[in-house]
């Protein structure tokens, strides 16, 4: 094989490699192309996801507010319970003192 034939053979092989590469690129781009309906579906899914995240954030905010309200109410209720228990303890003590006083009065008169 002389120099001219070698150049022609090399050029033919390179041209065939170029054509094969171009064809593979075209085939891959054709297979991976996203259609307009797929894009609109992706847009709808993105919008739905955004709305779901907003709803979740609103729910979290509501639950945090509700938890704060319930904690406050619980604290108030516990304070009222302590006050009521203190009042009851004082009333029992006073009742016991009055009972003791009346028993002494009855013993002195009787």
C-alpha positions as CSV (number, residue, x, y, z in Angstrom):
1,X,0.0,0.0,0.0
2,X,1.5,3.3,-1.0
3,X,1.2,6.7,0.6
4,X,-1.8,7.8,-1.5
5,X,-3.9,4.7,-0.8
6,X,-3.0,5.0,3.0
7,X,-4.2,8.6,3.1
8,X,-7.5,7.6,1.3
9,X,-8.1,4.6,3.6
10,X,-7.4,6.7,6.7
11,X,-9.7,9.5,5.4
12,X,-12.4,6.9,4.7
13,X,-12.1,5.4,8.2
14,X,-12.2,8.8,9.8
15,X,-15.2,9.8,7.8
16,X,-17.0,6.6,8.7
17,X,-16.1,7.2,12.4
18,X,-17.5,10.8,12.1
19,X,-20.7,9.5,10.5
20,X,-21.1,6.8,13.2
21,X,-20.5,9.4,16.0
22,X,-23.0,11.8,14.4
23,X,-25.6,9.1,14.0
24,X,-25.1,8.0,17.6
25,X,-25.5,11.6,18.8
26,X,-28.6,12.0,16.8
27,X,-30.0,8.7,18.1
28,X,-29.3,9.6,21.7
29,X,-30.7,13.1,21.4
30,X,-33.8,11.7,19.7
31,X,-34.3,9.1,22.5
32,X,-33.7,11.5,25.4
33,X,-35.7,14.4,24.0
34,X,-38.4,15.7,26.4
35,X,-41.7,16.3,24.8
36,X,-43.9,19.4,25.4
37,X,-46.5,17.3,27.2
38,X,-43.7,15.9,29.5
39,X,-42.6,19.5,30.3
40,X,-46.2,20.6,31.1
41,X,-46.6,17.6,33.3
42,X,-43.3,18.4,35.1
43,X,-44.5,22.0,35.5
44,X,-47.8,20.8,37.0
45,X,-45.9,18.5,39.4
46,X,-43.6,21.3,40.4
47,X,-46.6,23.6,41.1
48,X,-48.3,20.8,43.1
49,X,-45.1,20.3,45.1
50,X,-44.9,24.0,45.8
51,X,-48.5,24.1,47.0
52,X,-48.0,21.0,49.2
53,X,-44.9,22.6,50.8
54,X,-46.9,25.8,51.5
55,X,-49.7,23.8,53.0
56,X,-47.2,21.9,55.2
57,X,-45.6,25.2,56.3
58,X,-49.0,26.6,57.2
59,X,-49.9,23.4,59.1
60,X,-46.6,23.5,61.1
61,X,-47.2,27.2,62.0
62,X,-50.8,26.4,63.1
63,X,-49.6,23.5,65.2
64,X,-46.9,25.6,66.8
65,X,-49.4,28.3,67.7
66,X,-51.8,25.7,69.0
67,X,-49.1,24.1,71.1
68,X,-48.2,27.5,72.6
69,X,-51.8,28.2,73.4
70,X,-52.3,24.7,75.0
71,X,-49.1,25.1,77.0
72,X,-50.2,28.5,78.3
73,X,-53.6,27.1,79.1
74,X,-52.0,24.2,81.0
75,X,-49.8,26.5,82.9
76,X,-52.8,28.6,83.9
77,X,-54.8,25.5,84.9
78,X,-51.9,24.2,87.0
79,X,-51.7,27.6,88.8
80,X,-55.5,27.5,89.5
81,X,-55.2,24.0,90.7
82,X,-52.4,24.9,93.1
83,X,-54.4,27.8,94.4
84,X,-57.5,25.6,94.9
85,X,-55.4,23.0,96.7
86,X,-53.9,25.7,99.0
87,X,-57.4,27.0,99.7
88,X,-58.7,23.5,100.4
89,X,-55.7,22.8,102.7
90,X,-56.4,26.1,104.6
91,X,-60.1,25.3,104.8
92,X,-59.4,21.8,106.2
93,X,-56.9,23.3,108.7
94,X,-59.5,25.9,109.8
95,X,-62.2,23.2,110.0
96,X,-59.9,21.1,112.2
97,X,-59.1,24.1,114.4
98,X,-62.8,24.9,114.8
99,X,-63.6,21.3,115.6
100,X,-60.9,21.3,118.3
101,X,-62.2,24.6,119.6
102,X,-65.7,23.3,119.8
103,X,-64.6,20.1,121.5
104,X,-62.8,22.1,124.1
105,X,-65.8,24.4,124.6
106,X,-68.1,21.3,125.0
107,X,-65.7,19.8,127.5
108,X,-65.5,23.0,129.5
109,X,-69.3,23.4,129.6
110,X,-70.1,19.7,130.1
